[in-house]
Amino acid sequence: MQWTKATPRVLTAVSVAAILGACATGESPTEPVTPPPPPPPVVFTVPAVVREFRGMWIATVANIDWPSRSGLSVAQQQTEFSLILDAAEQAGLNAVVLQVRAAGDAMFPSTLEPWSRSLSGTQGVDPGYDPLAYAITQARLRGLEVHAWFNPFRAANLSDTLRLASSHLAVRRPDLTRKYCTQLWFDPGEAAVQDQAIAVITDVLRRYDVDAVHLDDFFYPYPDTRCVGLDFPDSTTYATYLRGGGLLARADWRRDNVNRFVERLYREAHVVSPTARVGISPFGIWRPGSPAGIVGLDSYASIYADSRTWLQRGWVDYFAPQLYWSIASTGQSFGALLSWWGQQNTMRRHLWPGLAAYRVSDGSTSPYTAAEIPAQVQLTRGQNAAAGGSTGSLLYNTTVVLNDRGGLRSLLTSGVFAARALPPATDWLDAVSPPAPTIGVTSLGAVLRVSITPVTSEPLSWYLVRWRTNGTWSQRVQRVTALTVDVPSAGTDGVVVNAIDKVGNASTDVVWRP
């Protein structure tokens, strides 16, 4: 409508106020007011899953780590183990490597070998429960992997021979044993010895949901200063090999015995359990001079461990050389050895060096400070994983972490392991990611309850639940049988869930936003 002389101008209180307001702002009363722009949307970017292996060896031989002594009650043993797992979780670890066969015995019920003396004090005595099953159940509650650790060829100390159970292989087949200095060994050159070790390991893989099987560095015995110059007494076995047409020199034959065992274990373990990893933690020096400047024990020549061959042939899924020296060491440089092993890792297997946590404040003339271990972890992170470098580490031993000796656990918890991580995926065993689950989120006041619905029959290891609260991401690794998890509601603006399969592959992100 246009204003004309004939048109009376009737002004209400509202119109007067509008005109006066427009005059006060310098605006024409007929110009519309532009509303302020809406605030920009909050960016919600889901971070990549953090990957790093963080393990800890739990030694049961001679009650080094667990149980603290033999003869404890079931409740005492279980309480001690739960406290170990609590310490591992608090330190930011994601795996424990539990010694289940130290010397022809077992930390689980077995028809093949007797119960370990570390449990009851007497070999062959049933402790009243299944320690390996208990370990797996409790570890799952805390988001920890369990690797079963075996010694294939150690039989006993000579001082123990009169206390061996009747079912021990050394008692049933004394012809397979060899006395070396203060120790009793199974001869790696005997086919029956290798058959027994493989049978025990594959039996565990059939009966238990372990994430990996693991061997340490004992193949042939280390030289002993109490018996200088003593050779391993396998002349009879070697003579049998030669009579059968064998042509290898004795040292090469010994290495071949170990090589054949390692290759066979890798092959047969994956027949039984295609997704369980196979790991070995050899002595950290393959040969002196490799790399230049490295001196020390020649494991290739002294204990007949051609460990570089195992790595380069791909007979392991993970390789944990025991790099038990400091960064500052010259003859056994941690950094130089770490780099060298990465260069040998032509098959791009997981490289997770063993770190000497036991040397922290150990009372020796050259103890580590607690800061040495985080510094070594940082060096592993500087490796190029795509070129075979390290993607994790293993700590020896448990007692140091449990007791927070030198403040090590506290330093790990607040430092290099403060942000949680999943172990890297072993995609050469299975490269297919699992289907994503479906989720629902219900507000229950102080918490949001996340409900997970599986959509696959494929065996899974975990559900990874992550949430962002006031801009900070947190996560929880949830066992697959627990399909609900509560996260804080105040300040939480998103939840993400991934299914994690048995080799560590993650599904696509399932995202919930309020």
Secondary structure, DSSP 8 states (H G I E B T S, - for coil): ----TTS-----HHHHHHHHHHHHHT--TTS-------------------B-EEEEEE--GGGSSSSSSTT--HHHHHHHHHHHHHHHHHTT--EEEEEEESSS-BSS--SSS-B-HHHHSSTT---SS-HHHHHHHHHHHTT-EEEEEE-SSEEEEGGGGGG--TTSHHHH-GGGEEEETTEEEE-TT-HHHHHHHHHHHHHHHHHS--SEEEE-S-SS----GGGTT-----HHHHHHHHHTT--S-HHHHHHHHHHHHHHHHHHHHHHH-TTSEEEE--BS-SSTTSSTT--S--HHHHS---HHHHHHTT--SEE--B--S-TT-STT-HHHHHHHHHHH-TT--EE--EE-GGGBT-SSSS-B-TTHHHHHHHHHHTS-GGGT---EEEES-HHHHHTTGGGHHHHHHHTTTSS--B----TTT--------EEEEEE-SSEEEEEEE----S-EEEEEEEEEETTEEEEEEEETT--EEEEE-TTEEEEEEEEEETT--B---EEE--
